[in-house]
Amino acid sequence: MNPLLSAVSWLGAYVVVVTAPLFALLLGPVPPPGGFWWDFAMALGFAALAMMGVQFILTARFRRATMPFGIDIVYYVHRFLAIFALAIAALHYLIIRIDNPAALGTANPLDAPAHMSAGRAAIVLFVLLVASSLARRRFGIDYNLWRWTHALIATIAFGLALWHVVGTGYYIDTDWKQALWTGYGLFWIALIGHVRVVRPWLMLRKPYHVAGVRRERGDAYTLVLEPEGHGGMRFQPGQFAWLTLGASPFALKEHPFSIASSAARAGTIEFGIKAVGDFTRSVINVPPGQKAFLDGPYGAFSTDRHPRAPGYVFVAGGVGIAPIMGMLRTLADRGDRRPLVLFYGNRCWERTLYREEPDALAGRLNLRIIHILGEPPEGWDGERGLLTQAMLERHLPADRAQLHYFVCGPTAMTQSAEKWLAALGIRSAQIHSELFEWV
Ligand SMILES: Cc1cc2nc3c(=O)[nH]c(=O)nc-3n(C[C@H](O)[C@H](O)[C@H](O)COP(=O)(O)OP(=O)(O)OC[C@H]3O[C@@H](n4cnc5c(N)ncnc54)[C@H](O)[C@@H]3O)c2cc1C
């Protein structure tokens, strides 16, 4: 299906899933109007709950649903909608607090009805969920710890909110409405079971093992995986997969990495991994034969999604070269002769990841490489400093408006490059970027 149409269909499906249970509330007997603010507060409460339920599906990594947007965009939307849903849940509470405080009763959980305390606790947990996600990096909260607690708190908070709605019984005082909303909530909770149990079980049936780890320049490694007893994964060049090493796929200790190997060579999968933290630093010590599991492929950052482009421009910074290597290697294996330009920024020449390979591939591709070095060696006559709009303008070909652009590197570089390319007249539909820091 056309990607735009597909994106619109999924957005439409989202709106239907969020609003359908709200419309169902209006069927059959409804309570008498309680005044504008009261009714508005009730609508906000139901809308917040419906939106929070759908939050579970947004991170369930359903490939067909995430493909048209890219999974990074889906995570951003998840984050944005969480803030929005929390805001309307808080507004639901505040309006009642101001308009009809008696309806809230006492806040003392020893005296208050359990379903009212459940509602209050749900709001507190939702605040904790959103705040801990937004502040995770600032407070250095370990990613895996955050992920486990995030899933747990989200499930408890959602269960409490559902209890509050069903317990209050307002608008859902018929059996079928109670059953509908309870079923609706249980469906989202069952989805967690799918993500945490069914998906890892499917991964268990398609294991890989480590064939080797190669040390690369600049604190980076190439991890080579071979499929065990199956044909491996079909993917588009530039896509990524969630990697679990050693532990069982049920352990939830997975990390996303772009596939750096060629999509034209079945079986073996290679990742270019930069050592930045506990997991990535441990990769060099992984023994050959170690079991590995992959969940993927994911992502929309691929030349294969724009096959009719007359040529491609790649803009890489540091380890952002990994998915771009995957695309270059694939284009070389396919004998593609379309014009390609690679802007590749690094701090210094000695630490430039895969330094030799793009040059070697240039013989098999119609590829021009512009290295940009922050701290160039003596006698360097190439570009120096950080990437700039002037550099892009200097090296882009005359038909630049027709080409498709793939940008991957540090967030600041990626955002600047997107802005500069737009300023150079490239349509946003032709600029594709991958961020390694979206969670
Ligand atoms: C789509 C995508 C593709 C990526 N491709 C590559 C690649 O090809 N090569 C490469 O070197 N790196 C890549 N990364 C980044 C890589 O996933 C992180 O560097 C790695 O997970 C860090 O783990 P750590 O324990 O070593 O470091 P930590 O110090 O624990 O984490 C550093 C940061 O990495 C992120 N991170 C940590 N653990 C996870 C996790 N389990 N899931 C998601 N993010 C996490 C967090 O934002 C964290 O703040 C990619 C990231 C994404 C999102």
The ligand as an SDF file (V2000), in Angstrom:
LIG
                    3D

 53 58  0  0  0  0  0  0  0  0999 V2000
   16.9410    2.5630   16.2750 C   0  0  0  0  0  0  0  0  0  0  0  0
   18.2660    2.4880   16.9940 C   0  0  0  0  0  0  0  0  0  0  0  0
   19.3620    1.9890   16.3220 C   0  0  0  0  0  0  0  0  0  0  0  0
   20.5870    1.9500   16.9610 C   0  0  0  0  0  0  0  0  0  0  0  0
   21.6540    1.4790   16.2740 N   0  0  0  0  0  0  0  0  0  0  0  0
   22.8710    1.4750   16.8560 C   0  0  0  0  0  0  0  0  0  0  0  0
   24.0230    0.9930   16.1500 C   0  0  0  0  0  0  0  0  0  0  0  0
   23.9390    0.5530   15.0030 O   0  0  0  0  0  0  0  0  0  0  0  0
   25.2040    1.0220   16.7920 N   0  0  0  0  0  0  0  0  0  0  0  0
   25.3390    1.4920   18.0760 C   0  0  0  0  0  0  0  0  0  0  0  0
   26.4580    1.4800   18.6010 O   0  0  0  0  0  0  0  0  0  0  0  0
   24.2650    1.9400   18.7790 N   0  0  0  0  0  0  0  0  0  0  0  0
   23.0450    1.9430   18.2050 C   0  0  0  0  0  0  0  0  0  0  0  0
   21.9520    2.3850   18.9180 N   0  0  0  0  0  0  0  0  0  0  0  0
   22.1450    2.8300   20.3130 C   0  0  0  0  0  0  0  0  0  0  0  0
   22.2470    1.6270   21.2480 C   0  0  0  0  0  0  0  0  0  0  0  0
   21.0020    0.9530   21.3230 O   0  0  0  0  0  0  0  0  0  0  0  0
   22.6310    2.0970   22.6430 C   0  0  0  0  0  0  0  0  0  0  0  0
   23.8860    2.7160   22.5640 O   0  0  0  0  0  0  0  0  0  0  0  0
   22.7500    0.9370   23.6030 C   0  0  0  0  0  0  0  0  0  0  0  0
   21.4950    0.3400   23.8220 O   0  0  0  0  0  0  0  0  0  0  0  0
   23.3450    1.4640   24.9040 C   0  0  0  0  0  0  0  0  0  0  0  0
   23.3090    0.4610   25.9010 O   0  0  0  0  0  0  0  0  0  0  0  0
   24.4220    0.4460   27.0730 P   0  0  0  0  0  0  0  0  0  0  0  0
   23.9200   -0.4090   28.1890 O   0  0  0  0  0  0  0  0  0  0  0  0
   25.7450    0.0690   26.5270 O   0  0  0  0  0  0  0  0  0  0  0  0
   24.5570    1.9510   27.4800 O   0  0  0  0  0  0  0  0  0  0  0  0
   23.7790    2.7920   28.5750 P   0  0  0  0  0  0  0  0  0  0  0  0
   24.7550    3.7220   29.1840 O   0  0  0  0  0  0  0  0  0  0  0  0
   22.9820    1.8700   29.4740 O   0  0  0  0  0  0  0  0  0  0  0  0
   22.7510    3.5790   27.6610 O   0  0  0  0  0  0  0  0  0  0  0  0
   23.0880    4.7140   26.9320 C   0  0  0  0  0  0  0  0  0  0  0  0
   21.7830    5.2210   26.3160 C   0  0  0  0  0  0  0  0  0  0  0  0
   21.3710    4.2760   25.3010 O   0  0  0  0  0  0  0  0  0  0  0  0
   19.9580    4.0800   25.3630 C   0  0  0  0  0  0  0  0  0  0  0  0
   19.6680    2.6880   25.7250 N   0  0  0  0  0  0  0  0  0  0  0  0
   20.2550    1.9450   26.6610 C   0  0  0  0  0  0  0  0  0  0  0  0
   19.7210    0.7180   26.7220 N   0  0  0  0  0  0  0  0  0  0  0  0
   18.7540    0.7130   25.7900 C   0  0  0  0  0  0  0  0  0  0  0  0
   17.8270   -0.2730   25.3670 C   0  0  0  0  0  0  0  0  0  0  0  0
   17.7850   -1.4810   25.9290 N   0  0  0  0  0  0  0  0  0  0  0  0
   16.9490    0.0650   24.3940 N   0  0  0  0  0  0  0  0  0  0  0  0
   16.9700    1.2890   23.8440 C   0  0  0  0  0  0  0  0  0  0  0  0
   17.8340    2.2510   24.1880 N   0  0  0  0  0  0  0  0  0  0  0  0
   18.7150    1.9580   25.1520 C   0  0  0  0  0  0  0  0  0  0  0  0
   19.4220    4.9710   26.4440 C   0  0  0  0  0  0  0  0  0  0  0  0
   18.9500    6.1860   25.8610 O   0  0  0  0  0  0  0  0  0  0  0  0
   20.6130    5.2380   27.3200 C   0  0  0  0  0  0  0  0  0  0  0  0
   20.5070    6.4790   27.9740 O   0  0  0  0  0  0  0  0  0  0  0  0
   20.7170    2.4130   18.3000 C   0  0  0  0  0  0  0  0  0  0  0  0
   19.6130    2.9000   18.9780 C   0  0  0  0  0  0  0  0  0  0  0  0
   18.3960    2.9460   18.3340 C   0  0  0  0  0  0  0  0  0  0  0  0
   17.2110    3.4800   19.0860 C   0  0  0  0  0  0  0  0  0  0  0  0
  1  2  1  0
  2  3  1  0
  2 52  2  0
  3  4  2  0
  4  5  1  0
  4 50  1  0
  5  6  2  0
  6  7  1  0
  6 13  1  0
  7  8  2  0
  7  9  1  0
  9 10  1  0
 10 11  2  0
 10 12  1  0
 12 13  2  0
 13 14  1  0
 14 15  1  0
 14 50  1  0
 15 16  1  0
 16 17  1  0
 16 18  1  0
 18 19  1  0
 18 20  1  0
 20 21  1  0
 20 22  1  0
 22 23  1  0
 23 24  1  0
 24 25  2  0
 24 26  1  0
 24 27  1  0
 27 28  1  0
 28 29  2  0
 28 30  1  0
 28 31  1  0
 31 32  1  0
 32 33  1  0
 33 34  1  0
 33 48  1  0
 34 35  1  0
 35 36  1  0
 35 46  1  0
 36 37  1  0
 36 45  1  0
 37 38  2  0
 38 39  1  0
 39 40  1  0
 39 45  2  0
 40 41  1  0
 40 42  2  0
 42 43  1  0
 43 44  2  0
 44 45  1  0
 46 47  1  0
 46 48  1  0
 48 49  1  0
 50 51  2  0
 51 52  1  0
 52 53  1  0
M  END
$$$$
